[in-house]
Amino acid sequence: MEFKEYTREELVAQPMGSWTGQAYRLIVGALRAELAVEDLTQPHWWTLNHAAGAPGTWTRAALVERLTPYDDLGTDFDGVFDDLVARGWLTEDGGVLTLTEAGEAGRLRARDRNARVHTRMREGVDPAEYARTIGVLRRMVANLGGNGNLPE
């Protein structure tokens, strides 16, 4: 499809909600489709990354509290945790969820799939332009009362 150029005035007149909504649906849809190849959902992905990023520190309750703000699917996080334990991707000892070697291998496969989506999405977008876009969106979120800080 041809990517047309428009004047600044034409672009400034565009509805932000329409474009951010369309971007969200396409980006998240592509990511979810890639994760589905591994029989994963985004909450599975988030769980694996948190377990990998802070080994031996995440309980179910702490992960639910951390991940719920990002969830738009009404996810049963206990079901996600149970699924990852049943696969042998996580263990649970003393209430702490720990990533296994199999879980890390699955996480790395999913990471590579997600990276392909991000590469496609950023095609033709200068890194400085991408960073500016994120900065503008952060400011808009904060202006409307949301948290414009980067996730920790």
DSSP file (Angstrom, degrees, kcal/mol; ACC not computed):
  #  RESIDUE AA STRUCTURE BP1 BP2  ACC     N-H-->O    O-->H-N    N-H-->O    O-->H-N    TCO  KAPPA ALPHA  PHI   PSI    X-CA   Y-CA   Z-CA
    1    1 A M              0   0    0      0, 0.0     2,-0.2     0, 0.0     0, 0.0   0.000 360.0 360.0 360.0 138.1    0.0    0.0    0.0
    2    2 A E        -     0   0    0      1,-0.1     2,-0.8     0, 0.0     0, 0.0  -0.442 360.0-143.0 -67.4 135.7    1.2    3.5   -0.9
    3    3 A F        -     0   0    0     -2,-0.2     2,-0.1     0, 0.0    -1,-0.1  -0.873  24.0-154.4-102.4 101.5    2.3    5.6    2.1
    4    4 A K        -     0   0    0     -2,-0.8     2,-0.3     1,-0.1     0, 0.0  -0.372   7.3-129.2 -77.9 152.8    1.1    9.1    1.2
    5    5 A E        -     0   0    0     -2,-0.1     2,-0.3     0, 0.0    -1,-0.1  -0.791  25.5-169.7 -98.6 145.9    2.7   12.3    2.5
    6    6 A Y        -     0   0    0     -2,-0.3     2,-0.1     1,-0.0     0, 0.0  -0.889  26.1 -98.5-131.2 161.4    0.5   15.0    4.0
    7    7 A T     >  -     0   0    0     -2,-0.3     4,-2.2     1,-0.1     5,-0.2  -0.334  35.3-111.0 -74.0 162.0    1.0   18.6    5.1
    8    8 A R  H  > S+     0   0    0      1,-0.2     4,-2.8     2,-0.2     5,-0.2   0.905 119.7  54.5 -58.8 -41.7    1.6   19.5    8.7
    9    9 A E  H  > S+     0   0    0      1,-0.2     4,-1.2     2,-0.2    -1,-0.2   0.893 107.6  49.2 -61.6 -41.4   -1.8   21.1    8.8
   10   10 A E  H  4 S+     0   0    0      1,-0.2    -1,-0.2     2,-0.2    -2,-0.2   0.906 114.1  46.0 -64.5 -41.0   -3.6   18.0    7.6
   11   11 A L  H >< S+     0   0    0     -4,-2.2     3,-1.6     1,-0.2    -2,-0.2   0.903 108.3  54.4 -70.3 -41.3   -1.8   15.8   10.1
   12   12 A V  H 3< S+     0   0    0     -4,-2.8    -1,-0.2     1,-0.3    -2,-0.2   0.788 103.8  58.3 -63.0 -27.2   -2.4   18.2   13.1
   13   13 A A  T 3< S+     0   0    0     -4,-1.2    -1,-0.3    -5,-0.2    -2,-0.2   0.511  84.1 109.0 -81.0  -4.1   -6.2   18.0   12.2
   14   14 A Q  S <  S-     0   0    0     -3,-1.6     2,-0.6    -4,-0.2     3,-0.1  -0.439  79.2-108.4 -76.1 146.6   -6.3   14.3   12.6
   15   15 A P     >  -     0   0    0      0, 0.0     4,-1.8     0, 0.0     3,-0.3  -0.639  22.0-154.8 -77.4 118.0   -8.1   12.7   15.7
   16   16 A M  H  > S+     0   0    0     -2,-0.6     4,-3.2     1,-0.2     5,-0.3   0.898  91.2  56.6 -58.8 -43.7   -5.5   11.3   18.0
   17   17 A G  H  > S+     0   0    0      1,-0.2     4,-2.2     2,-0.2    -1,-0.2   0.878 106.0  50.4 -59.6 -38.6   -7.9    8.7   19.5
   18   18 A S  H  > S+     0   0    0     -3,-0.3     4,-2.3     2,-0.2    -1,-0.2   0.939 115.3  41.7 -64.2 -47.1   -8.6    7.2   16.1
   19   19 A W  H  X S+     0   0    0     -4,-1.8     4,-2.5     2,-0.2    -2,-0.2   0.899 116.6  46.7 -71.3 -40.2   -4.9    6.8   15.2
   20   20 A T  H  X S+     0   0    0     -4,-3.2     4,-2.8     2,-0.2    -1,-0.2   0.891 113.5  50.6 -69.1 -36.0   -3.8    5.6   18.6
   21   21 A G  H  X S+     0   0    0     -4,-2.2     4,-2.6    -5,-0.3    -2,-0.2   0.928 112.1  45.9 -63.6 -45.3   -6.7    3.1   18.7
   22   22 A Q  H  X S+     0   0    0     -4,-2.3     4,-2.3    -5,-0.2     5,-0.2   0.915 113.8  49.2 -64.6 -41.9   -5.9    1.8   15.3
   23   23 A A  H  X S+     0   0    0     -4,-2.5     4,-3.1     2,-0.2     5,-0.3   0.934 110.9  50.5 -61.9 -45.7   -2.2    1.5   16.2
   24   24 A Y  H  X S+     0   0    0     -4,-2.8     4,-2.7     1,-0.2     5,-0.5   0.945 111.2  47.7 -56.7 -50.7   -3.0   -0.3   19.4
   25   25 A R  H  X S+     0   0    0     -4,-2.6     4,-1.7     1,-0.2    -1,-0.2   0.904 117.2  42.2 -60.7 -42.0   -5.3   -2.8   17.7
   26   26 A L  H  X S+     0   0    0     -4,-2.3     4,-2.2    -5,-0.2    -2,-0.2   0.925 118.7  43.1 -72.2 -44.7   -2.7   -3.6   14.9
   27   27 A I  H  X S+     0   0    0     -4,-3.1     4,-2.4    -5,-0.2     5,-0.2   0.964 119.7  41.1 -66.9 -52.1    0.4   -3.7   17.2
   28   28 A V  H  X S+     0   0    0     -4,-2.7     4,-3.0    -5,-0.3     5,-0.2   0.881 114.1  54.4 -65.8 -37.2   -1.2   -5.7   20.0
   29   29 A G  H  X S+     0   0    0     -4,-1.7     4,-2.1    -5,-0.5    -1,-0.2   0.917 109.9  46.6 -61.0 -43.0   -3.0   -7.9   17.5
   30   30 A A  H  X S+     0   0    0     -4,-2.2     4,-1.9     2,-0.2    -2,-0.2   0.909 114.4  47.4 -65.7 -41.8    0.4   -8.7   15.7
   31   31 A L  H  X S+     0   0    0     -4,-2.4     4,-2.5     1,-0.2    -2,-0.2   0.930 112.5  48.8 -64.4 -45.1    2.1   -9.4   19.1
   32   32 A R  H  X S+     0   0    0     -4,-3.0     4,-2.1     1,-0.2    -1,-0.2   0.875 109.2  53.4 -63.2 -36.9   -0.8  -11.6   20.3
   33   33 A A  H  X S+     0   0    0     -4,-2.1     4,-0.8    -5,-0.2    -1,-0.2   0.906 110.5  46.8 -64.9 -40.9   -0.7  -13.5   17.0
   34   34 A E  H >X S+     0   0    0     -4,-1.9     3,-0.6     1,-0.2     4,-0.6   0.905 112.5  49.2 -67.5 -41.0    3.0  -14.2   17.4
   35   35 A L  H ><>S+     0   0    0     -4,-2.5     5,-2.0     1,-0.2     3,-1.3   0.869 102.5  62.8 -65.1 -35.2    2.6  -15.3   21.0
   36   36 A A  H ><5S+     0   0    0     -4,-2.1     3,-1.7     1,-0.3    -1,-0.2   0.783  90.4  67.1 -62.0 -26.9   -0.3  -17.6   20.1
   37   37 A V  H <<5S+     0   0    0     -4,-0.8    -1,-0.3    -3,-0.6    -2,-0.2   0.846 106.0  42.2 -60.8 -32.2    2.2  -19.6   17.9
   38   38 A E  T <<5S-     0   0    0     -3,-1.3    -1,-0.3    -4,-0.6    -2,-0.2   0.282 123.0-110.4 -92.7   8.3    3.8  -20.5   21.2
   39   39 A D  T < 5S+     0   0    0     -3,-1.7     2,-0.3     1,-0.2    -3,-0.2   0.883  77.8 132.1  59.7  41.7    0.4  -21.0   22.8
   40   40 A L      < -     0   0    0     -5,-2.0    -1,-0.2    -8,-0.2     2,-0.2  -0.859  46.0-152.0-119.9 154.9    0.9  -18.0   24.9
   41   41 A T     >  -     0   0    0     -2,-0.3     4,-2.2    -3,-0.1     5,-0.1  -0.682  40.1 -98.4-109.7 172.2   -1.1  -14.9   25.8
   42   42 A Q  H  > S+     0   0    0     -2,-0.2     4,-3.1     1,-0.2     5,-0.2   0.927 125.3  55.1 -59.1 -43.1    0.3  -11.5   26.7
   43   43 A P  H  > S+     0   0    0      0, 0.0     4,-2.2     0, 0.0    -1,-0.2   0.872 106.7  51.1 -60.1 -33.6   -0.3  -12.2   30.4
   44   44 A H  H  > S+     0   0    0      2,-0.2     4,-2.7     1,-0.2    -2,-0.2   0.952 111.9  47.9 -60.2 -47.6    1.9  -15.4   29.9
   45   45 A W  H  X S+     0   0    0     -4,-2.2     4,-2.3     1,-0.2     5,-0.2   0.912 111.6  48.7 -60.2 -46.4    4.5  -13.2   28.3
   46   46 A W  H  X S+     0   0    0     -4,-3.1     4,-2.4     1,-0.2    -1,-0.2   0.913 111.9  50.1 -61.1 -42.7    4.4  -10.6   31.0
   47   47 A T  H  X S+     0   0    0     -4,-2.2     4,-2.6    -5,-0.2    -2,-0.2   0.932 110.3  49.0 -62.5 -47.4    4.7  -13.3   33.7
   48   48 A L  H  X S+     0   0    0     -4,-2.7     4,-2.2     1,-0.2    -1,-0.2   0.908 112.2  49.0 -60.0 -42.7    7.7  -14.9   32.1
   49   49 A N  H  X S+     0   0    0     -4,-2.3     4,-2.4     2,-0.2    -1,-0.2   0.888 111.6  47.9 -67.1 -39.0    9.5  -11.6   31.7
   50   50 A H  H  X S+     0   0    0     -4,-2.4     4,-1.8     2,-0.2    -2,-0.2   0.922 112.1  49.5 -67.3 -41.9    8.9  -10.6   35.3
   51   51 A A  H  < S+     0   0    0     -4,-2.6    48,-0.3     1,-0.2    -2,-0.2   0.878 115.4  44.6 -63.6 -36.6   10.0  -14.0   36.6
   52   52 A A  H  < S+     0   0    0     -4,-2.2    -2,-0.2    -5,-0.2    -1,-0.2   0.861 112.5  51.8 -73.4 -35.9   13.2  -13.7   34.4
   53   53 A G  H  < S+     0   0    0     -4,-2.4    -2,-0.2     1,-0.3    -1,-0.2   0.756 125.3  21.0 -76.5 -25.5   13.8  -10.1   35.4
   54   54 A A  S >< S-     0   0    0     -4,-1.8     3,-1.5    -5,-0.1     4,-0.4  -0.551  86.3-154.9-141.7  71.9   13.7  -10.6   39.1
   55   55 A P  T 3  S+     0   0    0      0, 0.0    43,-0.1     0, 0.0    -3,-0.1  -0.151  73.3   7.5 -54.9 137.1   14.3  -14.2   39.8
   56   56 A G  T 3  S+     0   0    0     41,-0.4    42,-0.1    -5,-0.2    -5,-0.1   0.629 108.6  88.4  73.5  15.5   12.9  -15.6   43.1
   57   57 A T    <   +     0   0    0     -3,-1.5     2,-0.6    40,-0.2    41,-0.1   0.600  58.5  92.7-119.3 -14.7   11.0  -12.5   44.0
   58   58 A W  E     -A   97   0A   0     39,-0.5    39,-3.2    -4,-0.4     2,-0.2  -0.734  45.2-175.6 -96.7 121.9    7.5  -12.8   42.5
   59   59 A T  E  >  -A   96   0A   0     -2,-0.6     4,-2.3    37,-0.2     5,-0.2  -0.594  41.9-105.9 -95.1 168.3    4.5  -14.2   44.3
   60   60 A R  H  > S+     0   0    0     35,-0.6     4,-2.8    -2,-0.2     5,-0.2   0.945 120.9  49.3 -57.7 -48.9    1.2  -14.7   42.6
   61   61 A A  H  > S+     0   0    0      1,-0.2     4,-2.4     2,-0.2    -1,-0.2   0.908 111.3  48.5 -60.9 -43.3   -0.3  -11.8   44.5
   62   62 A A  H  > S+     0   0    0      1,-0.2     4,-2.2     2,-0.2    -1,-0.2   0.898 113.3  47.6 -65.4 -40.1    2.6   -9.4   43.7
   63   63 A L  H  X S+     0   0    0     -4,-2.3     4,-2.9     2,-0.2     5,-0.3   0.903 110.3  51.4 -68.2 -40.4    2.4  -10.4   40.0
   64   64 A V  H  X S+     0   0    0     -4,-2.8     4,-2.3     1,-0.2    -2,-0.2   0.939 112.0  47.3 -59.7 -46.1   -1.4   -9.9   39.9
   65   65 A E  H  < S+     0   0    0     -4,-2.4    -2,-0.2    -5,-0.2    -1,-0.2   0.907 116.4  44.5 -61.8 -41.6   -1.0   -6.5   41.4
   66   66 A R  H  < S+     0   0    0     -4,-2.2    -2,-0.2    -5,-0.2    -1,-0.2   0.878 120.7  37.1 -70.4 -39.8    1.8   -5.6   39.0
   67   67 A L  H >X S+     0   0    0     -4,-2.9     3,-1.8     1,-0.2     4,-0.7   0.745  93.8  81.1 -91.7 -25.1    0.2   -6.9   35.8
   68   68 A T  G >< S+     0   0    0     -4,-2.3     3,-1.3    -5,-0.3    -1,-0.2   0.848  85.3  60.7 -54.0 -40.3   -3.5   -6.1   36.3
   69   69 A P  G 34 S+     0   0    0      0, 0.0    -1,-0.3     0, 0.0    -2,-0.1   0.758 107.8  46.2 -61.1 -20.9   -3.2   -2.4   35.1
   70   70 A Y  G <4 S+     0   0    0     -3,-1.8     2,-0.4    -4,-0.2    -2,-0.2   0.541  91.2 102.0 -95.0  -8.7   -1.9   -3.6   31.7
   71   71 A D    <<  +     0   0    0     -3,-1.3     3,-0.0    -4,-0.7    -3,-0.0  -0.637  33.9 167.2 -85.9 125.9   -4.6   -6.3   31.2
   72   72 A D  S    S+     0   0    0     -2,-0.4    -1,-0.1     1,-0.1    -4,-0.0   0.164  70.4  67.9-116.6  15.8   -7.5   -5.5   28.9
   73   73 A L  S    S-     0   0    0      2,-0.0     3,-0.1     0, 0.0    -1,-0.1   0.386 103.5-114.0-115.4   1.3   -8.8   -9.0   28.7
   74   74 A G        -     0   0    0      1,-0.1    -6,-0.0    -6,-0.1    -2,-0.0   0.917  49.3-160.8  63.6  41.8  -10.1   -9.7   32.2
   75   75 A T        -     0   0    0      1,-0.1     2,-1.2    -7,-0.1    -1,-0.1  -0.245  23.6-136.2 -64.0 138.2   -7.4  -12.3   32.6
   76   76 A D    >>  -     0   0    0      1,-0.2     4,-1.6    -3,-0.1     3,-0.6  -0.804  24.2-172.0 -87.4  92.8   -7.6  -15.0   35.3
   77   77 A F  H 3> S+     0   0    0     -2,-1.2     4,-2.9     1,-0.3     5,-0.2   0.840  80.4  59.2 -63.6 -33.4   -3.9  -14.6   36.3
   78   78 A D  H 3> S+     0   0    0      1,-0.2     4,-3.0     2,-0.2    -1,-0.3   0.897 104.9  52.0 -60.7 -36.9   -4.1  -17.7   38.6
   79   79 A G  H <> S+     0   0    0     -3,-0.6     4,-2.2     2,-0.2    -1,-0.2   0.887 109.8  48.8 -63.4 -39.3   -5.0  -19.6   35.4
   80   80 A V  H  X S+     0   0    0     -4,-1.6     4,-2.4     2,-0.2    -2,-0.2   0.942 113.5  45.9 -64.1 -48.1   -2.0  -18.2   33.6
   81   81 A F  H  X S+     0   0    0     -4,-2.9     4,-2.3     1,-0.2    -2,-0.2   0.926 113.0  50.1 -62.1 -44.7    0.3  -19.1   36.5
   82   82 A D  H  X S+     0   0    0     -4,-3.0     4,-2.8    -5,-0.2    -1,-0.2   0.899 110.0  51.5 -59.5 -41.3   -1.2  -22.6   36.8
   83   83 A D  H  X S+     0   0    0     -4,-2.2     4,-2.0     2,-0.2    -1,-0.2   0.925 110.5  47.2 -62.7 -45.0   -0.7  -23.1   33.1
   84   84 A L  H  X>S+     0   0    0     -4,-2.4     5,-2.5     2,-0.2     6,-1.4   0.859 113.6  48.4 -67.6 -34.3    2.9  -22.1   33.2
   85   85 A V  H ><5S+     0   0    0     -4,-2.3     3,-1.0     4,-0.2    -2,-0.2   0.925 110.6  51.3 -67.4 -44.5    3.6  -24.3   36.2
   86   86 A A  H 3<5S+     0   0    0     -4,-2.8    -2,-0.2     1,-0.3    -1,-0.2   0.841 108.5  51.9 -62.7 -33.5    1.8  -27.2   34.5
   87   87 A R  H 3<5S-     0   0    0     -4,-2.0    -1,-0.3    -5,-0.2    -2,-0.2   0.672 116.0-116.7 -72.8 -17.3    4.0  -26.7   31.4
   88   88 A G  T <<5S+     0   0    0     -3,-1.0    15,-0.5    -4,-0.6    14,-0.4   0.669  85.9 117.1  85.0  17.8    7.1  -26.9   33.6
   89   89 A W  S   <S+     0   0    0     -5,-2.5    11,-2.5    -6,-0.2     2,-0.3   0.713  78.5  27.3 -90.1 -24.0    7.9  -23.3   32.6
   90   90 A L  E     -B   99   0A   0     -6,-1.4     2,-0.3     9,-0.2    -2,-0.3  -0.966  67.1-155.6-131.6 150.4    7.6  -22.0   36.2
   91   91 A T  E     -B   98   0A   0      7,-2.6     7,-2.7    -2,-0.3     2,-0.5  -0.865   9.7-147.0-115.5 160.8    7.9  -23.7   39.6
   92   92 A E  E     +B   97   0A   0     -2,-0.3     2,-0.4     5,-0.2     5,-0.2  -0.961  23.4 165.4-132.1 116.2    6.3  -22.5   42.8
   93   93 A D  E >  S-B   96   0A   0      3,-2.2     3,-1.7    -2,-0.5    -2,-0.1  -0.984  73.7 -10.1-134.1 122.2    8.1  -23.0   46.0
   94   94 A G  T 3  S-     0   0    0     -2,-0.4    -1,-0.1     1,-0.3     3,-0.1   0.803 129.0 -57.0  61.8  28.2    7.0  -21.2   49.2
   95   95 A G  T 3  S+     0   0    0      1,-0.3   -35,-0.6   -36,-0.1     2,-0.5   0.409 111.4 121.7  84.6  -2.5    4.7  -19.0   47.2
   96   96 A V  E <   -AB  59  93A   0     -3,-1.7    -3,-2.2   -37,-0.2     2,-0.5  -0.825  56.3-140.7-100.2 130.8    7.4  -17.8   44.9
   97   97 A L  E     -AB  58  92A   0    -39,-3.2   -39,-0.5    -2,-0.5   -41,-0.4  -0.766  21.9-172.2 -90.0 128.9    7.2  -18.3   41.1
   98   98 A T  E     - B   0  91A   0     -7,-2.7    -7,-2.6    -2,-0.5     2,-0.2  -0.979  23.1-121.1-127.7 133.8   10.6  -19.2   39.5
   99   99 A L  E     - B   0  90A   0     -2,-0.4    -9,-0.2   -48,-0.3     2,-0.1  -0.487  27.8-149.5 -70.7 136.3   11.3  -19.5   35.8
  100  100 A T     >  -     0   0    0    -11,-2.5     4,-2.5    -2,-0.2     5,-0.2  -0.457  31.1-100.4 -96.2 174.4   12.7  -22.9   34.7
  101  101 A E  H  > S+     0   0    0      2,-0.2     4,-2.3     1,-0.2     5,-0.2   0.908 127.1  49.9 -60.8 -41.5   15.1  -23.7   31.9
  102  102 A A  H  > S+     0   0    0    -14,-0.4     4,-2.3     1,-0.2    -1,-0.2   0.895 110.3  50.9 -64.3 -39.1   12.1  -24.7   29.7
  103  103 A G  H  > S+     0   0    0    -15,-0.5     4,-2.6   -14,-0.2    -2,-0.2   0.892 109.7  49.3 -64.5 -40.8   10.4  -21.5   30.7
  104  104 A E  H  X S+     0   0    0     -4,-2.5     4,-2.5     2,-0.2    -2,-0.2   0.903 109.9  51.5 -65.4 -40.8   13.4  -19.4   29.7
  105  105 A A  H  X S+     0   0    0     -4,-2.3     4,-2.0     2,-0.2    -2,-0.2   0.923 112.8  45.7 -61.8 -43.3   13.7  -21.2   26.4
  106  106 A G  H  X S+     0   0    0     -4,-2.3     4,-2.4     2,-0.2    -2,-0.2   0.892 111.4  52.5 -65.7 -39.9   10.0  -20.5   25.7
  107  107 A R  H  X S+     0   0    0     -4,-2.6     4,-2.6     1,-0.2    -2,-0.2   0.902 109.1  49.8 -62.0 -41.8   10.4  -16.9   26.8
  108  108 A L  H  X S+     0   0    0     -4,-2.5     4,-2.2     2,-0.2    -1,-0.2   0.887 109.9  50.3 -67.1 -38.5   13.3  -16.4   24.4
  109  109 A R  H  X S+     0   0    0     -4,-2.0     4,-1.9     2,-0.2    -2,-0.2   0.934 113.4  46.2 -62.2 -44.7   11.3  -17.9   21.5
  110  110 A A  H  X S+     0   0    0     -4,-2.4     4,-2.7     1,-0.2    -2,-0.2   0.890 109.6  54.8 -64.9 -39.4    8.5  -15.5   22.3
  111  111 A R  H  X S+     0   0    0     -4,-2.6     4,-2.5     1,-0.2    -1,-0.2   0.913 107.5  50.0 -59.9 -42.7   10.9  -12.6   22.6
  112  112 A D  H  X S+     0   0    0     -4,-2.2     4,-1.5     2,-0.2    -1,-0.2   0.889 110.7  49.5 -64.6 -38.4   12.3  -13.3   19.1
  113  113 A R  H  X S+     0   0    0     -4,-1.9     4,-1.4     2,-0.2    -2,-0.2   0.928 112.2  47.6 -64.5 -45.0    8.7  -13.4   17.7
  114  114 A N  H  X S+     0   0    0     -4,-2.7     4,-2.4     1,-0.2    -2,-0.2   0.879 106.7  57.9 -63.3 -38.0    7.9  -10.1   19.4
  115  115 A A  H  X S+     0   0    0     -4,-2.5     4,-2.5     1,-0.2    -1,-0.2   0.870 102.3  54.8 -61.4 -36.8   11.1   -8.6   18.1
  116  116 A R  H  X S+     0   0    0     -4,-1.5     4,-2.3     2,-0.2    -1,-0.2   0.897 108.2  48.9 -63.9 -39.4   10.0   -9.4   14.5
  117  117 A V  H  X S+     0   0    0     -4,-1.4     4,-2.7     2,-0.2    -2,-0.2   0.938 111.6  49.0 -64.2 -46.0    6.8   -7.5   15.1
  118  118 A H  H  X S+     0   0    0     -4,-2.4     4,-2.0     1,-0.2    -2,-0.2   0.883 110.1  51.6 -62.6 -38.6    8.7   -4.5   16.6
  119  119 A T  H  < S+     0   0    0     -4,-2.5     4,-0.5     2,-0.2    -1,-0.2   0.937 112.3  45.8 -63.1 -46.5   11.1   -4.5   13.6
  120  120 A R  H >< S+     0   0    0     -4,-2.3     3,-1.1     1,-0.2    -2,-0.2   0.921 112.5  51.4 -60.3 -44.6    8.2   -4.5   11.1
  121  121 A M  H 3< S+     0   0    0     -4,-2.7    -1,-0.2     1,-0.2    -2,-0.2   0.856 112.1  45.5 -62.6 -37.2    6.4   -1.8   13.1
  122  122 A R  T >< S+     0   0    0     -4,-2.0     3,-2.6    -5,-0.2    -1,-0.2   0.412  78.8 133.0 -91.2   2.3    9.4    0.5   13.1
  123  123 A E  T <  S+     0   0    0     -3,-1.1     3,-0.1    -4,-0.5    -3,-0.1  -0.338  82.5   7.0 -56.7 126.4   10.3    0.1    9.5
  124  124 A G  T 3  S+     0   0    0      1,-0.2     2,-0.6    -2,-0.1    -1,-0.3   0.524 102.8 119.3  78.5   6.0   11.0    3.5    8.0
  125  125 A V    <   -     0   0    0     -3,-2.6    -1,-0.2     4,-0.0    -3,-0.0  -0.921  63.0-132.5-109.3 119.3   10.8    5.2   11.4
  126  126 A D     >  -     0   0    0     -2,-0.6     4,-2.5     1,-0.1     3,-0.3  -0.427  18.7-124.1 -65.4 138.8   13.9    7.0   12.6
  127  127 A P  H  > S+     0   0    0      0, 0.0     4,-2.6     0, 0.0     5,-0.2   0.859 112.9  52.3 -54.6 -37.3   14.8    6.1   16.2
  128  128 A A  H  > S+     0   0    0      2,-0.2     4,-2.2     1,-0.2     5,-0.1   0.891 109.7  49.0 -66.4 -37.9   14.7    9.8   17.2
  129  129 A E  H  > S+     0   0    0     -3,-0.3     4,-2.2     2,-0.2    -1,-0.2   0.891 111.1  50.1 -66.8 -40.2   11.2   10.1   15.7
  130  130 A Y  H  X S+     0   0    0     -4,-2.5     4,-2.4     2,-0.2    -2,-0.2   0.939 111.0  48.6 -62.3 -47.7   10.1    7.0   17.6
  131  131 A A  H  X S+     0   0    0     -4,-2.6     4,-2.3     1,-0.2    -2,-0.2   0.897 111.3  50.4 -61.1 -40.9   11.5    8.4   20.9
  132  132 A R  H  X S+     0   0    0     -4,-2.2     4,-2.6     2,-0.2    -1,-0.2   0.905 108.6  52.4 -64.0 -41.0    9.7   11.7   20.3
  133  133 A T  H  X S+     0   0    0     -4,-2.2     4,-2.6     2,-0.2    -2,-0.2   0.927 109.8  48.0 -61.0 -45.5    6.4    9.9   19.5
  134  134 A I  H  X S+     0   0    0     -4,-2.4     4,-2.6     1,-0.2    -1,-0.2   0.914 111.7  51.3 -61.2 -42.3    6.7    8.0   22.8
  135  135 A G  H  X S+     0   0    0     -4,-2.3     4,-2.1     2,-0.2    -2,-0.2   0.905 110.4  48.1 -61.6 -42.1    7.5   11.3   24.6
  136  136 A V  H  X S+     0   0    0     -4,-2.6     4,-2.4     2,-0.2    -2,-0.2   0.925 112.5  48.4 -64.7 -44.7    4.4   13.0   23.1
  137  137 A L  H  X S+     0   0    0     -4,-2.6     4,-2.5     1,-0.2    -2,-0.2   0.897 109.5  53.1 -63.9 -39.8    2.2   10.1   24.0
  138  138 A R  H  X S+     0   0    0     -4,-2.6     4,-2.5     1,-0.2    -1,-0.2   0.924 110.0  48.3 -58.5 -44.7    3.5   10.1   27.6
  139  139 A R  H  X S+     0   0    0     -4,-2.1     4,-2.8     2,-0.2    -2,-0.2   0.915 110.9  50.1 -64.4 -43.4    2.7   13.8   27.9
  140  140 A M  H  X S+     0   0    0     -4,-2.4     4,-1.3     2,-0.2    -1,-0.2   0.906 110.8  49.7 -62.0 -42.0   -0.8   13.3   26.5
  141  141 A V  H  <>S+     0   0    0     -4,-2.5     5,-2.8     1,-0.2     3,-0.4   0.941 113.3  45.9 -61.0 -47.7   -1.4   10.4   29.0
  142  142 A A  H ><5S+     0   0    0     -4,-2.5     3,-1.9     1,-0.2    -2,-0.2   0.893 107.9  57.2 -63.5 -39.8   -0.2   12.6   31.8
  143  143 A N  H 3<5S+     0   0    0     -4,-2.8    -1,-0.2     1,-0.3    -2,-0.2   0.805 107.0  49.9 -61.3 -28.7   -2.2   15.6   30.7
  144  144 A L  T 3<5S-     0   0    0     -4,-1.3    -1,-0.3    -3,-0.4    -2,-0.2   0.234 129.4 -94.4 -96.5  13.4   -5.4   13.4   30.9
  145  145 A G  T < 5S+     0   0    0     -3,-1.9    -3,-0.2     1,-0.3    -2,-0.1   0.510  85.2 123.9  92.9   5.2   -4.6   12.2   34.4
  146  146 A G  S   <S-     0   0    0     -5,-2.8     2,-0.8    -6,-0.2    -1,-0.3  -0.304  73.5 -87.3 -89.7 179.0   -2.8    9.0   33.6
  147  147 A N        -     0   0    0      1,-0.1    -5,-0.1    -2,-0.1    -1,-0.1  -0.793  38.2-177.7 -90.1 107.8    0.7    7.8   34.6
  148  148 A G        +     0   0    0     -2,-0.8    -1,-0.1    -7,-0.1     2,-0.1   0.373  48.3 108.0 -87.3   4.3    3.1    9.1   31.9
  149  149 A N  S    S-     0   0    0      1,-0.1     3,-0.1   -11,-0.1    -2,-0.1  -0.475  79.2-101.6 -80.2 154.2    6.1    7.5   33.5
  150  150 A L        -     0   0    0     -2,-0.1    -1,-0.1     1,-0.1    -2,-0.1  -0.435  46.5 -95.9 -69.0 147.2    7.8    4.5   31.9
  151  151 A P              0   0    0      0, 0.0    -1,-0.1     0, 0.0     0, 0.0  -0.362 360.0 360.0 -62.3 144.2    6.9    1.1   33.5
  152  152 A E              0   0    0     -3,-0.1    -2,-0.0    -2,-0.0     0, 0.0   0.435 360.0 360.0 -94.4 360.0    9.5    0.0   36.0
